[in-house]
């Protein structure tokens, strides 16, 4: 496809993200909610849909839904009703899914993402509702048969439905990234797409630029990574444009994404806009969510990634790059927050977190929760550097490794033991200055003839002679004064 053809069309994308909730038990039974268990062991008569069994609401799912709604600035519905969404698949034992139809717990709201030009854009939220997951059909285990694991059946889900506000595959990538970050901060979902705990369906259409009516929507399923969401959408946009250019009519259908081939494949047609039959769920009473309950949940909310990002950017003066890196992980952000409780050198703290600390963790495959040095001691290390007691190089090369071996020992004490405390005494530093000048008469002559850049050479020699203990700031000043006075 030529760039000219592509530029004639505008993509319209809406996403449905399903987040498995981190509850101990399933949505409507006491069955264990656990990934990786032996197939068909986390089941009971309720999960298997035996006659006469009744569902029971898991209160934690409501708490999690309210958390997400508050984070997205959504409206929380005061009364919750449940419905049966009827369709038959072998991995849905009851023959219907308990979900919410007319009264989703959250409506409206937004998630802020970056568009293709790096500008902020608000993506509207249509609804967030609670439902249960289906089991898992496995087509690649047995040569002749499809196998079914019902451990996942009944696992609580939050479905986050966006408005069709996304206009590119990159925006979709950014959106899913933000959703995953948000649910992880809220600790309501682990966001592991490769395990299926966060799944995304994309509704994609194209229309000519300037048109007022959307094109025919195609739904794409089976994307197990954020990168695959982007690839599937990009392929589908191109496929639809090429079909329209050939005079073909886009069919409303559901397609799957083949990650190996990078293409979408037709699964089934979807002639009606809504091909499910919804009935009120008779076995679950309506649930009331009071304003007091919402306020109590609000008090337990953790700091949110966007709030922290804006704080680091606007209040701390960090770069957008630094703020993004620090807020990418909730655990990293909270460790950084602990450090800045004890120092106001926000940039210095950011550099240590993103530099030596992350390098240590990455080299050993550790999480920040396993980092041995207390945040307070990192702040103390920053302070003694800022006070000129030790150099940055000594801190990185000698004190920090010693702190890893003795995490509870104060860095100032370790610096003394390692003999790296800098000498700020002008008389002592002047002796080093004079010694260096005496040892390098030729370089002194070149400096005096105009090669001022040689001050770097003299400083290197001074730090060698002083064994790195001279205060660089004071030494630099004295060296320049002495050279100019010759």
N, C-alpha and C positions, 0 to 999 in steps of 0.2 A: 504494500500500500504506500502510495506517495504521500509526502507531508501535506501536499495541497488537498488531497482527498480527505486525509485525517482532520485537517483544520476546518472542514465544512461541517463537522459534527461535534455535538456536545454529549458527553456521557452523563447519565443520571443514575446515581447509586444509592441504595439504602441497605443497611446491614442489620442482620438479626444475630446477636451474640448470645449464646447459651453458656451460662456460668454455673458449674456444679458447686453447690455450697459445701463448706467445710464443717458440716454438722456430724455428730458422732453416729447418728442413726438416720434412717431414710425419712422421706417427706411425710409419709402417712402410716408408718409402722415402726416397730422397734428393731428392725433388721439393721445390722451394722452397715455403716457407709464407709467402705474401705477399698481403696484401689489396690489391685494386685493380688487379691485373695484367690484361692483355688476356685476355678469356675463353678458356679451354681452352689456355693456354700453360704453366701450371705442372703439367704432366702427363707421365706416362711409361707404359711398358707395365705397370708395377706398379699405378699409380693406375687405369689403364683396365681392370685385371683380365684381362690377356691370359693364356691358358693357359701353364702352365710357369713363371710368375713366382712368386717367393717373397718374403714380407715380411721385413723386418729391423727389430728393435726400436730405437727412438730412446731412448737412455739418459736424455736430458734430461727426457723426459716422466715418468720415475720420480722424478727429483729434485724436479720441480715438485709431483707428487702427494704426496710425503713432506712437503714444505714446507707445503702446505695442510693435511694431516693433523695436523701438529704445531701449526699455528696454531689448529686447531679442537679440540685436545686429544683427537684420535682415536687408536684403536689401529691400528698399522701391521702389516699381515699379513706374516709372514716369507716366505711363498712366493706367487708370483703365477702364476696360470694364465689363459689367454685362451680366448675362445669365439667362435663364429660365430653372430651373431644374424641369422636368415634372414628376409628379406622383400624384395619386389621393388618398386622404384621406378626410374624412368628415370635419376635422379641418383645411383644406387648401382650403379656399373659391375659389381662382382663378384656382385651379387645377395645379398650378406650383408655385415654390418658386423662388424669385429673389435672385440670389447669384452671386458668381464669379467663373468662371471655368478656363479659360486659363490664366488669368492675376490676380492672387491673389495679394493683396496690399503688402504683406510681404512674402519673401521667405528666407529660410535658417535661421541661428541664432541658439541659444542654451539656455537651462535652466540648471543650475548647481544643482544637487541633491546629496544626500548621498546614497551610495550603501549599501548592507547588512552588510558590514564590517565597515561602518562609514567613508569610503573614498569618496572624491568628484568625481563626474562623470558628464560628459557633455552629456545631452540628446539633440540630434539635432532636430531642428524645420524644418519640410518640407515646411509648408506654414501657413499663417494666412490670412483668407479672411473674407469679410463682407457678410452678408446675413440677411434674415428676418426669424423670428420664425414662427412656425405654431400655431394654436389654441390648446386648451387642451381638449382631450376627457376624460370623467369621467365615469368609468364603475361601480363604487360602490355607486352611489347616488340613482339610480332608479333600482328597482328589474328587470324590463323587458327591459329597453332601455338604450343605451349609450347616455349621455348628452354631449353637446359641448359648451364650452365657448370660444368665439372668441376674448376676450380681448387681449390675448397673440399674436394673429395673426398679423404679421407685426412688432413686437418688434425687434429692431436691435440686431443682434448677431455678435460676433467675433468667428470664429471657428479656434482653434489652433490645428494643426495636427502635431504630433510628428513623428520622424523617429522611426522605430522598434528597438530602442536602449535599452529598458527596459528589464531586465532579471529576475525580481521577483515581487511578489505582493507588497513587502515592498518598492521596488524602485518606483513602480507605486503610492503607497500611498504618498511617499515623493515628487514625481513629482506634483501630484495634489495639495498637500499642498503648494508647492512653487508657482504654478500657481495662486492659490487663494490669497496667500499673495501678489503676484505681482499686480494683477488686483485691489486689495484693496488699495495698496500703490498709484497706478496710478489714483485711484478714477474713474475708468471706469466701474466697476461692483462691486456690494456689496458682491458677492461670497457666497450668502446664498443657499446652495444646497437643503435644505429642502423646499425652496420656488421655486426651479427650475431655479433660476437665474444663477446658474453654474451647468452644466450637463456634464457627461462624458460617452463616449462610448469607450469600450476597444476591440482592435483586438488582439487575442491571438492565438498562435500556439506553438507546441512543436517539437523539433527535438532531435535526439540522440546527445550526447556530441561529439564534433569533426566533426559533419556533416557540409557540406558546403551549403546545400540547406534547406531553411525554410520549415516547415510543412504547412499543410492546415490551413488557417486563419479562425477563428470563431469570429464574432462580438457579443459583449454582451452589451445590453442597459438597461435602467431603473435602474440606481443606484443613489440613492438620498443622499448619504453621502460618504465621503472619506473612511470611514471604510468599507462601503459596496462595494466600488470599489475594495478594497483589498480582501475582502471575496469572491467576485464573481470571481476574477482572480485566487485566490488560488483553488477554487472549480473547475474551468474550466481546470486548468493545470492538476489536479488530474484526472478529467474525461477523458481528452484526452489521458493521459498516460495509464490509465487502458484500454481504448478502443484499443489502439495500441497494448498493451501487449496481448489482446485477439485476435489479428489478424483482427480487424475491421478497416474500412476506415473512416477517419474523413471527414464529409460532410462540405462543405462551406455553412454556414448558419448564420442567425441572431437569437440570443437567448436573453431572458430576464432573469433578476435576481429576484428570489423570496426571499426577505430579511427574511421573517419569517421562511422559511424552509432552507435557506442558500444554495439554489441550482439554477442552470440555467435551463431554459426551452426553447425548440425550438419554435420559432415564425414563421419563414419562411425560405425557402431555398434561396440560393444566388448563382445560378449556374454560372452566369457571373460575372466577376470582377467589371463591371460597369453596373448596371441595370437601370440607369436613362438616359433619353434623354435630352441633353443640346442643347438649341438654343440661339443665341444672343438675348439679351433683346432689342427690337426695340424702346422702349419708354424712355430709359435713354441714354443720350449722354455720350461718353467717358469723363472721368475726368482726368485732368492733375495735377500731384503733382510735384511742382517745388522744386529744392534744397533749394531755399529761404524759401519756406513754411515749409519744413522739419526742417530747422535751427530755424525758429521761434517757432515751436513746441518744439524743443529740449531745448530752453531757459526757457520754462515753466515747464520742467520736475521736479518732486519732488525727494528728495533723495530716492534711491532704497534700498530694504532690504539687498541685498548682499553687496552693497557698505558700508552701515552702519555696517554690521556684520564684514567685514574685517577691518574697521576702529577701531571698539571697540576691536577686537582681537589683531591686530598688532600695532596700535598706542597707544591705551589706556591700553593694557596689561590685559584686562579682560579675564576670562575663556570663553571657547566655550559655556558652559552652560549659563553664564550671557549674552553673546552676542546674543545667540538664544532667550532668554527670552525677552530681550529688543527690539529686532527687530520683534518679533512675531506680534505685532500690530503697525501700523504706528503712531497712536495717542500716544501710550506709548513711542515710539522711539523719537517722536518730543518733548514730555514733558521732556524726559531725555536730549535731545539736548539743551533745554532751560535752564535746571539746570546747565549743564557744561559750559554754556556761562559765568557763574559767579563763578565757582570753578574748580580747577584742580584735585580735589580728585574724580577721575572717579569711583573708586571702591566704595567709600562712597556713591556717588550719586546713583550708581546702587543698592546698598543695600537698600537705602531708597525707591527707586521706586519699587523694587521687594518685599520689606518687608512691612513696615508700610503703605505705600501708597496703594499698591495693596490689602492689607488686608482690609483697610477702604472701598475701592471701592467694593470688593467682598461681604463684610458683608451687604452692602446697595444696591447691584445690580446697581451700578452707572458706568458710563463711565468716562474715564480720563478727558473728556471735562467738566464734572460736578464736578471735584475735586476743592474745594474752595481755597486752598492755592496757591498763585503764585509761579512759579518755582524759581523766584529770592529769595523768602523767605526760600524755602527749601535749597537753596545754602548757604544762610546766616546761617541757623541752622547748616549745615555741617561745616562751617568756625569756628563758636564759639566752636564747639566740638573739631575741630582740634587745635584750639588755647588754649585748656585746660580750657576754661572759664566755661564749664559745662560738666558733664559726659555723656556718651552715654546712661546710664540708665535713668538719669534725663531728657535727651532729649526725649527719647522714652515714658517714663511713665508720664511726667508732661508737658514739653514744647510743644510737638507735639499735645497732646489733646487740650491744650490751644490755639494753632495756628488754630486748626479746628474751635474753637469757635470765634476766632478773627483773621481771615485769612489775614487781611491787616496790622496787628500789627507786628512790627519787633520782631523776636524771642529773640533778646538780651534784649529788653525791657520786654518781657514776663518773661524771665529767672530772671530778677531782681525782678519783681513783685512777682514771685513764691519763691524767696529767694533760688535759686539753683545755683547761681554763685559760682564757686569753689574758694577756698582760696589757692593761690600759695605762700603766705608769709611763708618763712621757719620757722620763729620764732613761728608763730601761729600754724603751723603744728607740730612743735617739742613739743609744749605743749600737743597736742593730743597724740603724740607718748609716751611721758612720763606718761601720765595718763593711757593709755592702759597697759603699762609695769607694772605700779604700781598695777593695778587691777588684774593682772594675773601672780603672782610669780611662780606658779607651771608650767605653760606653758613656762615661760621664762627658768626655769631650764631644762625642756625637750628639748627646742630649743638648749640650750648650750651643752646638752649632745649628740647632733647630729640629732635631729628631725627637720631638716631645713624646711620641708614642712609646719611647723606651721606658717610660715610667712603669709600664706593665712588666717589663723585664726586671726592673729594680724591685718591684713589689714581690715578684715571684722569688727572687733571691732572698729578700728580707724574710719571707715566710719560711724559706728553707733554713736560713740561719737561726731563726727564732723557733724552729720546729713547730710552726703553725700556731704559736701561742701569742703572737703579737696581735692586738686589736687592729683588724684591717683598716677600719675607718680612720683611727688615729694615726696609724702607720702611714697611710696614703698621704695624709695631710702633712705630716712631718717630713716625709721623703720629698714631696714637691717643694716645701719651704727650703729644705737643705740644698736641693739641687739648684734652685733659683738663686740662692745666696752665694754660690760658689763663684 
